[in-house]
C-alpha cells in the first residue's frame, strides 16, 4: 500500500500530532518539502515548550507564531515557483535524472532486484562530480571497519567495489561499444599504426 503524500501542517493540523511522526522534528534530505516544513514547525513547538519549562516566560510562544508564519510563506513561495516553471522542461529533466548513491547501493550499479522493482531507473550519476563522490564515500564507509593501516586513506576496499560501465536497464551495449571503439576518422586499430 502506497503512503499518501504529506500535507503541510496548516492545511492538515493533524500532521503535527501524528504519532508516527512525533520524532521527525529535524528536516532530512529524504523528506519531501512539506515534511520538512512540518518537521521545522514541530521543532519550533518542542523548542518553545522546553524553553517555557526552563524559563517560565510566556514570550517564548511567539516563536511558534513566527515559525508558523515562516512555514506559511515558504510553502506559498515554493508553490508559486512550481506554477511558474515550464512543465515540458521539468519532464525532460525528469527523464535525464540519474540514479544517485544510497545506503544499499553506494556505487549505483544495477541490482538484480532492479529488473523487477525499478526497471525505469536512470543511469548512474557521474562519479567524477564531487557531490556524488562524497555521497558514495559516505554510504560505502558507513559500517565498514577501517584498520590502522589505512592511515593515508589508501582505500584498499575500493579494489573490490566499483561502478560498472553500464548502469541502465537494459544496458546500453551499443552506446558503450561506440564510446569504447568508435572514432569518426579511423578505427582504433588504424589510429595506432
RAMOQUI-V206687 format. One record per pair of residues at least 24 apart in sequence whose C-alpha atoms are under 8 Angstrom apart, sorted by the first residue. I is the first residue (numbers start at 1). GAP is how many residues later the second one is. D is the distance in whole Angstrom. If there is no record, write none. Layout:
# RAMOQUI-V206687
((I & GAP & D) (I & GAP & D))
This chain:
# RAMOQUI-V206687
((6 & 28 & 6) (6 & 29 & 6) (7 & 27 & 6) (7 & 28 & 8) (8 & 26 & 5) (8 & 27 & 7) (8 & 29 & 7) (8 & 30 & 6) (8 & 67 & 8) (9 & 28 & 8) (9 & 29 & 6) (9 & 32 & 8) (10 & 62 & 8) (16 & 25 & 8) (16 & 26 & 6) (34 & 41 & 8) (37 & 34 & 6) (37 & 38 & 8) (40 & 27 & 8) (40 & 31 & 8) (41 & 26 & 6) (41 & 27 & 7) (41 & 30 & 7) (95 & 27 & 8) (96 & 26 & 7) (97 & 25 & 6) (97 & 26 & 8) (98 & 24 & 5) (98 & 25 & 5) (98 & 26 & 5) (98 & 27 & 5) (99 & 24 & 6) (99 & 25 & 5) (99 & 26 & 6) (100 & 24 & 6) (100 & 25 & 6) (100 & 32 & 7) (101 & 31 & 7) (101 & 34 & 6) (101 & 35 & 6) (101 & 38 & 7) (102 & 33 & 8) (102 & 34 & 8) (102 & 37 & 6) (103 & 36 & 5) (103 & 37 & 7) (106 & 29 & 8) (106 & 30 & 5) (106 & 31 & 8) (106 & 33 & 6) (106 & 34 & 6) (107 & 29 & 6) (107 & 54 & 8) (107 & 55 & 6) (107 & 56 & 5) (108 & 55 & 6) (108 & 59 & 7) (109 & 54 & 6) (109 & 55 & 6) (109 & 58 & 6) (110 & 57 & 6) (110 & 58 & 7) (110 & 59 & 8) (115 & 54 & 7) (119 & 50 & 6) (120 & 49 & 7) (121 & 47 & 7) (121 & 48 & 7) (122 & 45 & 8) (122 & 46 & 6) (123 & 43 & 8) (123 & 44 & 5) (123 & 45 & 5) (124 & 43 & 6) (124 & 44 & 8))
